[in-house]
């Protein structure tokens, strides 16, 4: 009988060792390590200043709620399953617990380490701002237990037969964890602990009702493809990597976007790219980054720190949008359709520039809340953001790759 635990370990080593590790050197050479170091130094200086001079009336409970609800709720598991497993591993379906055990442990442990790191970092701000702070170890223990509860719920959702039921239970997971964290922050430790225990017991009992697969093969394989696509998409910001399938979102409420693009050969690829963008992970990443960036810019709008945060998020959006230049790069049909030579790269660069420009304007608006005294500084910051967008467009236009149809 096949050793399932060993099989997963081999697949994990093959993916990270042969498909990811060879590109890490190129990522480091691209300057990301230096940039990360500068960002870390800048954040450390800003955070130290904030802790030493805490503004009056800082909504620390809301800050902790916004910070830790996503960290405790979000859960995922790397299974490294492949489409062929529905045939070759199906006879051992009853023994797949041995295969998934390592996925569960690694999926929980790494996220717990990240949660603990964020908690330790935010603790000085919390303990100096909160009038009646909770105990350090008790607070951390509650977050760890809530994270374990969320991971357990996420795994049960992946096995549910009904996709609509899984979606409903995912929403329930968000509600339960948000209520638990809020109760811990706003209520005394004793009362909130009792409430969290009752809430967790009720949630755990509710998870027993939906019908579940022994192994949800198709759903786990699709999720694994999504994880692989995201990892390679991040590597693709710095070096050309083979394209992988990414998750596609219907987003019918955005179906109208792109319909006003002129119907002519020169704009055909732009139309395809726009439709692909609104259905991709990239749009969700930009939306989340935009909301977080706008909030941080508004929070620090009265000083130069706000301008620095603004430019950082504009830069981050540019890095993310660089992946648009590689969309459909391996599509056979784009070489069959009568698309004018050179239009693919030109349309991709133009679209990425326009989206980044809109992003830059939207997250700049909170700077206007600083009042008329800083109006001049706000417009200078906007000008710097526009220049940064132009620089991304300029360097994207100069960069050439072996796959570009412009070179044919």
C-alpha positions, -999 to +999 in steps of 0.1 A: +000+000+000+012+035-008+027+056+019+004+086+017+023+108+041+055+102+022+038+110-011+026+144+002+061+152+015+076+143-018+051+165-037+058+194-013+095+191-017+092+189-055+070+220-057+091+243-034+124+229-044+120+226-082+093+250-091+098+279-066+134+278-052+151+283-086+134+317-090+142+330-055+177+342-065+162+363-092+137+378-068+165+388-044+185+402-073+155+424-083+161+445-052+130+433-033+153+424-003+166+460-001+131+474-006+118+452+022+146+463+045+139+500+039+101+494+045+109+476+077+132+504+089+106+530+080+078+511+097+099+506+128+107+543+131+070+553+125+057+527+149+082+536+177+071+572+173+035+563+175+039+542+206+058+570+223+033+597+213-001+580+212-028+603+200-056+611+224-088+590+218-070+564+197-097+537+189-074+509+199-102+484+203-115+490+168-079+488+155-073+454+172-107+442+159-099+451+123-064+437+127-072+403+143-105+393+128-090+386+093-059+370+109-081+346+129-107+339+103-086+333+072-075+297+068-062+276+040-045+243+034-020+231+009-028+196-002-007+193-034-034+171-049-033+166-087-062+158-112-049+123-116-054+116-079-092+111-086-081+079-103-050+066-086-057+077-050-094+071-050-091+034-039-073+047-008-099+073+000-106+059+034-068+062+043-064+098+031-064+110+067-027+102+067-022+123+037-041+154+050-027+153+085+005+171+075-016+196+054-036+204+085-006+208+108+014+230+084-017+250+074-023+259+111+012+262+125+025+287+100-005+309+104-003+307+142+033+319+140+022+349+118-006+356+142+018+356+172+042+379+154+015+404+146+002+402+182+036+408+197+042+437+174+008+453+182+010+446+220+029+478+230+004+500+212-025+481+228-012+480+264-004+518+263-037+528+247-062+505+265-074+517+299-080+481+311-058+458+290-062+421+290-033+398+301-007+392+274-007+354+277-045+352+281-051+374+251-026+354+230-042+321+241-077+333+231-064+343+196-047+309+192-079+290+202-100+311+179-076+304+151-078+267+157-116+270+157-116+289+124-092+263+108-114+235+119-144+252+104-126+259+072-117+222+068-153+211+074-164+236+047-141+221+022-157+187+027-194+199+024-214+184-004-234+216-011-214+245-024-240+270-013-240+254+022-202+258+023-205+295+013-231+300+040-209+284+066-180+305+055-201+336+062-210+321+096-174+315+104-167+352+098-196+363+120-187+339+148-150+349+149-159+386+146-183+383+176-158+364+196-129+389+191-153+418+197-166+403+229-130+397+242-120+433+234-151+451+248-162+429+277-145+417+310-124+386+306-147+363+326-179+372+308-163+372+274-147+338+280-181+323+288-196+339+257-168+327+235-171+291+248-208+290+242-204+305+208-177+280+199-198+251+211-228+262+191-207+268+160-190+233+164-224+217+168-237+235+137-208+221+116-220+186+122-253+190+103-243+195+066-236+164+045-199+160+038-177+141+014-151+117+028-127+136+004-139+165-017-115+157-046-126+182-071-128+211-047-094+204-031-078+200-065-093+233-077-081+250-045-046+236-050-045+250-085-055+284-071-027+283-045-001+274-071-013+301-094-010+327-066+026+316-057+037+318-093+019+351-098+039+366-070+071+352-085+060+366-118+063+402-105+101+397-106+109+370-132+091+352-160+076+319-148+054+294-166+018+304-164-006+284-141-043+283-138-057+309-114-091+311-098-118+328-119-145+349-103-178+355-122-184+390-107-215+396-128-220+430-112-189+442-130-198+426-164-204+461-178-168+471-174-150+472-207-182+473-228-174+509-239-140+499-254-141+506-292-149+475-313-119+475-336-088+453-340-064+477-322-085+475-290-094+438-292-067+427-268-075+455-244-111+443-243-100+407-235-075+420-209-101+441-191-126+412-189-098+390-176-088+416-150-122+420-135-126+382-131-091+376-116-075+375-082-057+407-091-088+428-088-095+415-053-059+421-042-060+457-054-094+463-037-081+450-004-048+470-008-068+501-017-091+499+013-061+493+037-040+520+020-069+546+021-074+538+058-037+542+067-034+574+046-064+589+063-051+579+098-017+595+091-030+624+069-015+651+091+021+644+085+047+632+060+041+596+071+008+598+053+025+608+020+051+580+025+024+554+030+005+567+000+035+564-023+042+529-009+007+517-018+009+532-053+042+514-058+027+482-045-002+486-070+022+490-098+041+459-089+008+440-087-004+453-121+028+443-138+013+408-140-012+421-165+016+421-191+018+383-188-019+376-190-027+352-219+010+351-229+007+314-237-026+315-255-025+299-289-056+317-301-041+352-298-017+341-326-046+331-348-069+361-343-062+391-365-047+413-338-023+440-351+014+433-343+025+452-313-009+459-299-009+433-272+020+448-251+009+484-259-027+477-247-015+459-216+009+487-206-018+513-212-044+494-192-020+488-163-011+525-162-048+537-162-058+513-134-028+524-113-036+560-120-072+555-108-059+536-077-035+565-070-062+591-071-087+572-050-063+564-021-051+600-023-085+615-014-082+609+024-052+633+024-077+661+017-091+655+052-060+671+067-075+706+060-065+736+040-032+739+059-018+708+042-035+713+008-003+721-010+015+691+005-014+669-005-012+680-042+026+676-042+020+640-029-005+634-057+020+647-083+046+623-069+021+595-072+013+604-109+051+605-116+055+571-100+027+557-123+045+573-153+078+556-143+061+522-141+047+528-176+081+540-189+100+510-176+073+486-187+075+500-222+113+495-223+113+460-209+112+432-235+108+395-230+113+366-253+076+358-254+064+392-265+046+392-298+061+426-305+094+410-313+080+386-338 
